[in-house]
Amino acid sequence: MQPEGSREGMPRPPAASAGGLLEAMRPRQWTKNLFLFAGLVFTDNWRLLPTACSAFVAYCLMSSGVYLLNDVRDRDHDRLHPEKSLRPVARGAVAVSSAVGMGAVLCAAGLAICFAISLRSGAVAAGFLALQAIYTLALKHLVLLDVFGIAAAFVVRVIAGAVAIGVPSSEWLLVCTLQLALFMGFGKRRHELVELAELAGAHRGSLNHYSVAFLDQLISIVLGSLIVSYAVYSASSPTAASHPGMVATLPFVIYGIFRYLYLIHIQHMGGSPETILLKDRPLQVALITWFVAVVTAFRVR
């Protein structure tokens, strides 16, 4: 005799539904929201850490809400992808109604936290959600603009972190963030194109307009610009003038970029930047060492 709740057609146990929802929220991708701490790191006022953490939690909630809503919209296309077909909504482990309801609740909760921090913080959060909606409905289907939409979300995260703690956003920091996000975005498109081959266009229409050679050119252009921009920021910007030790952080940035490029071309990774960050130990060491170097540069006058 089968245990109660295990028969075909019977509802899933609450624990299984909760587990599926948590998986669909993609907690691994919360690492993207670490960009909110950029303003704090380059301000070096750690008394503002609790406020920055509140903003981080808010954006994690909103990001998860957006992921749930996106998974509902993209579930048919995701079933054509070898990895995305395993997502809870695509494989039927989470009901569409549950995903939509939880997604709306998470977005509203994150937005409420940001408005509790300040009116400006709430306005930026509303802009972030609007950008996500525009990306889902239009930008993700347009060649080049699909990657610029992803990159813009990272720039907004940096701005949001600075607004939350009440500090100005450095133009150089925003430029470097944009270029870094474009690099990761084009790397992700390259990975999708190689992995999906002839099925790429069926999964994502914009992939029909890319080629590996074209993406490699774009990556080279963005990387060259990124290294030059960060070199100027760390050696000649007003921040560098106040903290000469910033130039010592440049080698760690260059190594991290080259390591990521190695993972894309040699290890055939790049489809999931957050997975790379969580799994690749040399990249983790480079990031931690860079962070220590930045903090040290701000402490040593």
PyMOL commands that set and color helices and strands:
alter all, ss='L'
color gray80, all
select helices_A, chain A and resi 14-24+27-43+46-73+75-78+84-86+88-91+96-117+119-137+139-141+145-165+171-203+205-209+212-235+238-242+244-265+273-279+281-299
alter helices_A, ss='H'
color red, helices_A
deselect
rebuild
show_as cartoon
